[in-house]
Amino acid sequence: MRLFILFFVLSTSFIQSQNASKELDAITDTSQAETYISEKGSKKNKLITFNEAKHKTRLAQELLKKRVGGKTTVETDFEHVHYKVVEKYNVSHYRVSYILLNGKGKTQDEINDVRDQIIDKYKKKLYSFAQLAKQYSISRNATRGGDTGWFTEGRLSATLESAIINDTHALNDIFKIDDVEKDSYYIVLKTHEPENIKEIKVLKVVEPK
């Protein structure tokens, strides 16, 4: 009897896995993946974005090498976790470091004096840009030395982002950006040239064993 029950459980698990595999085969784009997630109603099923620059896990690197439609399955003690690449594309990414100064209650001349002092300290190599960012910047990324990390359009304030994306400065140039309406004044260091970075959208489907 116990052997029969074990055989039944294993057979059921195999059939469920086969059914999930067939369902995944039928999904060919992001829209169908979103519909599948909605219809299944499981919070474990997700549409995940992997970025070649940010995601360095073995799973992410394996999936980034696959073509659209490529699949892989990860087995745990209790679940089959299926991954399928449903979209693959390149996105323009940008990266700089910046220092943000609050200009509230200060004149333009006062702000420029402070910025000139900071830039002078940097150019004379008295301090690194990261050290100056930690000392002067009021932005949350000050703890990272002002580094934005790789970002795509729509992630930063409109004025700062537009100046960075449309900028013509050379690598390692340092320059100023003013956002007068928000009393925000920046010192920007161009640390990287823009890059087209590979991203994929992956459908994650989890089923119990």
C-alpha positions in Angstrom: 0.0 0.0 0.0 2.8 2.4 0.9 4.5 1.6 -2.4 1.3 2.4 -4.2 0.9 5.8 -2.4 4.6 6.7 -3.1 4.1 5.7 -6.8 0.9 7.8 -6.9 2.6 10.9 -5.4 5.6 10.6 -7.8 3.3 10.1 -10.8 1.2 13.1 -9.8 4.2 15.3 -9.4 5.6 14.2 -12.8 2.3 14.9 -14.5 2.0 18.4 -12.8 5.6 19.2 -13.9 4.8 18.1 -17.5 1.7 20.3 -17.5 3.6 23.3 -16.2 6.2 22.8 -18.9 3.6 22.7 -21.6 1.9 25.9 -20.2 5.3 27.6 -20.3 5.9 26.5 -23.9 2.7 28.3 -24.9 3.9 31.7 -23.5 5.8 33.7 -26.0 5.8 37.3 -24.8 5.5 39.6 -21.7 1.8 40.2 -22.2 1.0 36.4 -22.2 3.3 36.0 -19.1 1.3 38.7 -17.2 -2.0 37.1 -18.2 -0.7 33.7 -17.0 0.4 35.2 -13.6 -3.0 36.9 -13.2 -5.0 33.8 -14.0 -2.9 31.5 -11.7 -3.3 33.8 -8.8 -0.2 32.6 -7.0 2.1 35.3 -5.4 5.1 33.0 -6.1 4.7 33.4 -9.9 6.4 36.6 -11.0 7.8 38.5 -14.0 11.4 39.3 -13.1 13.8 41.7 -14.8 17.5 40.7 -14.9 20.2 43.2 -15.8 23.6 42.1 -17.0 25.4 44.8 -14.9 23.5 44.4 -11.7 22.6 40.7 -11.4 25.6 38.5 -11.0 24.1 35.3 -9.5 24.7 32.0 -11.3 20.9 31.8 -12.2 20.9 35.4 -13.7 24.0 34.8 -15.7 22.7 31.5 -17.1 19.4 33.1 -18.1 21.1 36.1 -19.7 22.9 33.8 -22.0 19.7 32.2 -23.2 17.6 33.2 -26.2 14.0 34.3 -25.9 12.0 31.2 -25.1 14.9 29.6 -23.2 14.0 27.8 -20.0 15.6 26.4 -16.9 14.2 24.7 -13.8 15.6 24.8 -10.3 14.6 22.0 -7.9 14.2 22.5 -4.2 13.1 20.0 -1.5 9.4 21.1 -2.0 9.1 22.9 -5.3 9.9 23.0 -9.0 10.8 26.5 -9.9 10.6 27.2 -13.7 12.2 30.2 -15.4 11.5 31.2 -19.0 13.0 34.2 -20.9 10.1 36.0 -22.5 11.8 39.2 -23.6 15.4 40.3 -24.3 16.6 43.8 -25.2 19.4 46.4 -24.7 18.7 49.6 -22.6 20.8 52.7 -22.5 22.3 53.1 -19.0 24.0 56.1 -17.5 26.3 56.5 -14.4 27.8 59.5 -12.7 28.6 60.7 -9.2 27.2 63.9 -7.9 27.0 66.2 -4.9 23.7 67.8 -4.1 23.5 71.1 -2.2 20.4 72.7 -0.8 20.1 76.3 -2.0 17.2 77.2 0.2 17.9 80.6 1.9 21.1 81.1 -0.1 21.9 83.4 -3.0 23.1 82.0 -6.3 26.5 83.6 -5.6 26.7 81.9 -2.2 25.9 78.5 -3.8 28.5 79.0 -6.5 31.1 80.0 -3.9 30.5 76.7 -2.0 30.6 74.7 -5.2 33.8 76.3 -6.4 35.5 75.5 -3.1 34.4 71.9 -3.4 35.6 71.6 -7.0 38.9 73.3 -6.1 39.5 70.7 -3.3 38.8 68.0 -5.8 41.0 69.4 -8.6 43.9 69.9 -6.2 43.5 66.3 -5.1 43.1 67.3 -1.5 40.1 65.0 -1.3 38.5 62.3 -3.5 35.1 63.1 -5.0 33.6 60.3 -2.8 35.0 62.0 0.4 33.6 65.3 -0.7 30.2 63.8 -1.4 30.0 62.2 2.0 30.9 65.6 3.6 28.8 68.0 1.6 26.0 66.2 -0.3 22.5 66.0 1.2 21.5 63.2 -1.3 20.8 59.7 0.0 23.6 58.4 -2.3 26.2 60.5 -0.3 27.0 57.3 1.7 28.1 55.7 -1.6 30.3 58.7 -2.4 27.7 60.2 -4.7 27.6 57.3 -7.1 24.3 56.8 -8.9 25.0 53.3 -10.0 23.8 52.4 -13.5 20.4 54.0 -14.1 17.9 54.2 -16.9 15.8 57.2 -18.1 13.1 58.1 -15.6 15.0 57.3 -12.4 16.4 60.7 -11.4 15.0 64.2 -11.1 14.1 65.5 -14.6 16.6 68.4 -14.6 19.5 66.3 -13.4 18.7 63.4 -15.7 18.2 65.6 -18.8 21.6 67.2 -18.2 23.3 63.9 -17.8 21.7 62.1 -20.7 22.2 65.1 -23.1 25.6 66.0 -21.8 28.6 66.4 -24.0 31.3 66.4 -21.3 34.3 64.1 -21.6 34.9 61.3 -19.2 36.1 62.5 -15.7 34.9 66.0 -16.4 33.4 67.8 -13.4 30.6 70.3 -13.9 27.6 72.1 -12.4 23.8 71.6 -12.8 21.2 74.0 -11.4 17.6 73.1 -10.6 16.4 76.5 -9.5 12.8 75.5 -9.1 13.7 72.9 -6.5 16.5 74.9 -4.9 18.8 72.0 -5.9 22.3 72.6 -7.0 24.6 69.8 -8.2 28.3 69.1 -8.8 28.6 66.2 -11.2 31.5 64.0 -12.0 31.2 62.0 -15.2 32.6 58.6 -14.1 31.3 56.4 -17.0 30.3 56.7 -20.6 26.7 55.6 -21.4 26.4 51.9 -22.1 23.8 49.7 -23.8 23.3 47.0 -21.2 21.4 43.7 -21.8 18.2 43.1 -19.9 15.8 40.2 -19.9 12.3 39.7 -18.6 11.8 36.2 -17.1 8.6 34.5 -16.1 9.1 32.6 -12.8 6.6 29.8 -12.1 6.6 27.9 -8.9 4.8 24.6 -8.4 4.8 22.2 -5.5 6.3 18.8 -5.8 
